[in-house]
């Protein structure tokens, strides 16, 4: 006798389920064509009523500030080559104390 002799197999039975799956009816090709023509007509109507929205002064100022910051960031990154950045980083690391050189203070 195995421990798996009395195992319930099959799908899970839920309370209150009617037992059947309701399938959707397939749409006919005529309705697809009608829907497509309706969507095309609605899209053309939207395009004809489209009005160009002008940006507010705050939006224009914000975009200008973003553009300036981007230019500044590009200038700063172009100042030093990768080799110079690595050398500077290595110098900075040499200045730091090693974590194992610092004696512990207090219990523990």
N, C-alpha and C positions, 0 to 999 in steps of 0.2 A: 504494500500500500504506500502510495506516494503522498506527499503533503499537498499535491496539486490535483488530487482526484475529485474533489468537491468544489471546483472553481466554476463560478458562473461565467459563461462566455456569451458572446453576442453583443448586440447594441444596448446602450443604456436606456432603460425605460423610465420616462419622466412622468410625474403625476399630472393629470389633467391634459395630457397630450391626446389628440384625436387619433394619432397613430399614422396618419397619412401626411404626405408632403404636398402642398398646393403648388402646382406648376403654373407659370405664367403662360398666357396665350401668346402665340407668335403673331407679330404684326404683319400685315400684308404689305407688299411692295408699294401699293398705291398710297398707303398712309405715309410711307417713308418719303415718297416723291412730294406729297403735299406738304409735309413738314419742312423739307428742304426748300421748297419755293417760298414758304412762309418766312423762313429764316433769312433767305436772300432778300426778300422784300423789306424785312425789318432792318437788316444791315444797311441797305441803301437809304432807308428813311433816316437812320441815325447819322449816316455820313452827311446827308444833306443839311441836317440841323446842327451839325458840329460848329461850335464857336471857339475860336482860338482864345485861350486863357493867357492873359499877360501876367508876368510875375510881379509880386509886390516888391516895394523897395527893400523890405527886410530880407526877402528871398535873394534878391540881387546882391545885397551886401554880404549875406551868408556865403553865396557861391564865390564872390570875390575873395573873401577871407580864406575860404578853403583853397582857392587857387594859389594865393600867396603862401600859405603854409606848405602846400605841396612843393612849390618852387624852392622855398627855404630848406625843406627836407632834402631835396635833390642836391642843392648846393652843399649842404653839410656832408652828405654822403660822398660827394665827389671830391671833398677836400683831402681826404686821406685814402691811401691805397690799402688793400687788404693786409699787405705785409706790415705797413706802419701800424695798423690797428692791432695786429697780433703782437707786435713788439711792445706797444703801449700796454696791452692787457697783461703780458708777461711781467713787465716792470711792476704793474700794480699788484700782481699776485706775489711777487717777491717781497713787497713791502708788508704784506699781511703776515701775522704770526700764524704758526701752524697750530692746529687744534689740539694736537697731542703735546705741545710744548707748554700749554697753560696748566698750572697745577690746580687740582680741585680745591674748592673752598667749601668747608662745611662737611657735615656727615654724608656718607653715601658713596 
